[in-house]
Structures are given as structure tokens and as C-alpha cells.
Amino acid sequence: MRRIVLTYILLSIIGILGARAQRVLNPMDPNNNRDQFGNQVDPNTLPDNLEDSTNTEIQSLPPKLYMWHLSETLGNRTIMPADTASLNFQNTNLVEGMFGHYNYLGNLGSPRLSRIFFERRNDEPTIFMEPFSSFFVRPDEVKFTNSNVPYTNLTYYKAGSKVNGEERFKSYFSVNANKRLAFGFNIDYLYGRGYYANQATSHFNAGLFASYIGEKYQMQAVYNNFFMKMNENGGIADDQYITHPENMSEGKKQYESSNIPVRLEQTSNRNKDFYVYLTQRYRLGFNREVTQIEKKQTKGRRAANDSTSLAAQDTIVTEEFVPVTSFIHTIKVERSRHNFRSNNEPENYYPDYYIYKDHSNDSTTAFSVKNVFGIALLEGFNKYAKAGVTAYLSHKFSRYDLMNTDTLSDMRRIRYTEQEVFIGGELAKRQGRLLHYNVNGEVGLLDKAIGQFKVNANLDLNFRLWKDTVNFYARGYVSNTLPSFYMRHYHSNHYTWDNDNMDKEFRTRVEGELNIARWGTNLRAGMENIKNYTYFNQSAMPEQNGGNIQVLSATLAQNFRLGVFHLDNEVTWQKTSNATVLPLPQLSLYHNFYILAKLAKKVLTVQLGADIRYFTKYNAPAYAPATQQFHLQATNDQVEIGGYPIVNVYANLHLKRTRIFAMMYHVNAGMGSPNYFLVPHYPINPRLFKIGVSWNFYD
């Protein structure tokens, strides 16, 4: 805790000093809520009236800001709106996701796995970090900010009591030294005490970021450090404490969650990860003259007592820089460490042990350095350059330290090193309104990369349909990649494997999406074929399926509105050709009914409603504490998960720069047939009151 407090104080001092150095950018026209890049600016940050200054003293400029993400390989920027939306703010801290797509262990910050197959990510940086996607932020998920005034966001979530509740504090700060140079920091601290025994989580992330967006030179850099602690209880001892409490001792109709016995004690996992990411580019080009003609009104006298307004023109000639070629360099240095500790281990819980029978102290470390060098011919420097072309070369050095299989000792490590060299290219059209596309492909040239390749393609088409704008998206990829290192090698007290003969996974996917915003309609459908699918089997060990597995998926999101009444709906259908190896629920549903109104002269937005999450029964993946991985259920312990609705009731308020919510989570607990498991033997929290508040500061 002392380290957390000192880090926060240090970053806050840096932020305050940077705020004092903030320089003023050009004022924004209040009638055109866009910045110099043409991006929409949050209207809530504008003063009510800039014209009436009789009784009002304007202390500062109206704030304007924009944010962006980066593509990790080439550092391409994608502008995104500022995070000021108030709708459904109550769902932003749920581990199961905004629409309840994820299975997880029930406590805040615990590992999770999406039930929607097309939403699952790869194992970067390691298989041990991927289950923490609700907390861990990859470089392409970092938000960069450029603003004319210092921008700060403070967010606080709380649920339950000091005995078993959960809390999360998030701080984000960004300041500009000038219109090109910006820097900031973020802090994310999460503490879930847990409603079931031996379940507590404690995660901490502190990061720094900086950007320089000049005409010729551009740079973005990130440093993030993650420390995640999690106690493991192995699930409850018997599901009947939830499903049939009357069958257990004393014939109680309902058990306090903290009194339900669990399978593991004195067991925990630690994950530490830090990375430094830097992308920079230097652009060559030329200056060209741009002529702008502005009209102004003057009065001229043609005859006596005859005055007529005549239009005069001002011709303004300016110069603009037109980039033609970019030289690109991206580097990422990352270290990830996983540690599993367990004492007084119960018999028959783990499938086997290799050295120690009653305790474990497993650890492994991964370290990598990746460089990407590219050259790009940019889009739009003349009328014939309809698309941009990029060629690049990447090199990744990886080092893995595993425990010795004979002694499992930290003093006698086995070290693996791998080199990967890829050559790749990209063809992209990002300008214009009607059509955008990009195709990115790379092929391996050296060491483990030999024989591997990846090709990704994205297209979006925007056209008018009557008075509506219709967006059509098409996505697809083809890849032939080797399973990640930890799927091929891992040494520990309970799980040890060396799969040197694993084949490459061959995947093909096509997906289409149709969006009509005015109708509130979004339809997505896709298909994926996988050969040599790699997964964790019934013994929680990596295995490959030598055949082909197909997955079909379709999602319809349809929103309805009648006055202040709203009903948002999402229905996802999935079909897997091999439910034994790749189990998926056929249907996943989300429905949200609410009243949305503006009060107090339309400065207060109120959302009152209830939402429900539901998915059909299936043999959901189980969870292995020693590796923190989801795997197929053991053949002698098969249970179905699903068929149980989870209902939340909430009130959501937005007053200018402040968002507040209050929610009763799992309000239907104890009603009907209780089967509230998202992972076998891991029940979710009982009925729980949650609150949250988020402030934006522009000074």
C-alpha cells in the first residue's frame, strides 16, 4: 500500500506541474463543435453562452479534446470520441462485460473468458495475462489525449461492505505542453474482498504516456506496470449449497456466501507485467499553396441616398505540408512473470504432482523485445494516390525461464530463446467518406516464424438509404501460426508439458456487419474454420484437434424507442461443429428496458431501468487455479452452466461533467431455481448494491 500511495503522489505532482505549463491553443468556434482535426468535441464541456459577458467573467477557454488508439504493429492512429457518454455507465465495471458476454469466477478482477467465440483474443503477451482482459491494457488499448486545457478523469466504484465488498479507483490525467506535445498518466487500483472464502483480488496498474504530433515527426510512447494478486479457493465444495441448500446440513433454505466451504486454502497467484512501447515516424513531403476565398459585406454608395451592400472578397494564400513518405519505427519491450503458491493442498484436487505432494511454488518469466521498421507511401498526396502502401520488417526476440523439471527450483532454471522475423505490407485507404479499406499481411522468414503467415482485411462502405446512412463492414483473415510458447512448454509441480511437435493452427474467418443507426439496427454474421485447434483438455493440459472445426455466429442488436421509453436488445446465435472440443452456448441474450429523460432545463440526464442477461445451457469450460486457464470439464465432473437469468436494476444520472449510478446487482437472487454459476463450481455474487461516480475536470 505504501508503494501505491507514493506512486500516486509522485504522478499527481508531475500532473500539477505539467498543468501549469499548459499553453493556450486556438479557441474553438462554439457553433462548430470540432477541433482542428475535424473531430467532434463533447458539447457538455462548452459554456452555455459565450456572447453574454455582461455579468459573466470567462476565466478560461472552452475545453476541447480528442482521443485516439494505436495499431500496435505500425502505430497508425484511430481517432475515437472522448469517454464522456452517460448511457449504461452502470455496466462499465462489470467483469462480465457491458452486455454480459463473459464467464468469470464471480469476484471483481477475476479471470474471464468470452462466451462469444468471435470476441476471444489471442494469448498475447502470455496465456497467464489474457484471462485478465477486464484489467490488463494492451498498447493498442491505451487512450492518448490531446487537449487545449488539462484534462482529468476520476472514477470510483464501490459495492458491499468493508468485510466482503469491492472497490475500484481509476485516475486519468493528460496535459499539453503545446499543441503538439502532450503527456499524462493513469492509475487503476482494484480490490475485491470476495463474498466467498479465499477469493480476494488486488490489482494495481500505473502508467505514463506521451505523444508528439508534428507535421514531420510524430511519436507516441507508453509505459505500463501491472501487479495482480489473486487468492484461489478452487470453487465451492458442493454446488448444492447454491442449487439445493435444503439438502445440506441443518436443512437451511439459504446459506450465507461466506459460510459456504470451499476447496482450497492458502493458495494464490501473482502476475507481474510491465511494458515500454514506442512508435515514431518521420514524414517527408512538400509544401503547397492553398488559396481560400472569404466573402465580406461592405457598403458602397452608388448615388445620393442610395446605399447598397456589396460583396467583397478576401483572398488568403497559406501553405500546408503534404506528406508523401513516412519512415516508421516501433519498439516494444515487455516482461511478464507468473507465480503460483499453494500450501496444505487437498488430496485428489490436482490430477498429479511431480515433486512436492502437499505444496507448490511455481514460477515462470517471459521477456521479449520486438522492433518494427517500415516505410510508407502515403495516401492523398496527389489525385492518383488513392491508397497508402506500407512495407515493413519485424524482429522479435523472446526469452522464457522455466523451472527445472527435476527439482522445480528457482536456482536451476531452463531457458528457452526464440527469434521471429516477419516481412509484411499494408494497403490502406482511410480518407474520404464512402469507402475505406486496409489489407495487412506478413510472412515469417526466420527460426520459429518460418512457415507462419497472417493476412487481415477490413472494409467499410457508407452510403445513403433514403434519409438514413447505412454502414456496411466486411472483415476477414487467414492465418497459419504456431501455438504460443506456453501452450508448447511449461513446467510446474502439477502441470508439466513439452509439446515440441505441435502443428500450426490454420484459421480462416469471414464476417459481415450491417449498421443502420437511425433504425437502431446492427446485424453481424460470420464463419470461422480452424484446423489443428489448440485447447486445454479435460486434464487441463494443452492438446490439438487434428481435424477441422467450424463456428457459425450471428448477432442482431435492435433498439426500440417510444418517447422516453427505450428497449435495447441483443441476440447472439452460435453453432460449433465440435461441441466436445469447443463448447459454446447456442443463444446469448441481453435486454435493457429503461426510461431516458432530461430534467432541470435539460442539464440533468436520468436513466432508470433494468437489464437481463441470459444464455442457454452448455458444458462451459472449467477453471484450473494452478495455471489460471479455462479448460474442458473433467469427464467425471460434468455440469451444465446457463439457463439462469441475471437481472440488475439501476439508476444512472449525468449532470454536466459528473456521472453517477446506483445499481442492485443480481436482484433476482433467491428467486426461482438458483443456478447462478458462470464457471463450474464458482457462483457469482449474491444480491449486491453497487454505486459509482465519475468526474471530468478541464482545468
Summary of the structure (lengths in Angstrom):
residues: 699
radius of gyration: 28.0
end to end distance: 29.1
largest distance: 110.7
contacts: 2220
relative contact order: 0.11
helix: 7%
strand: 55%
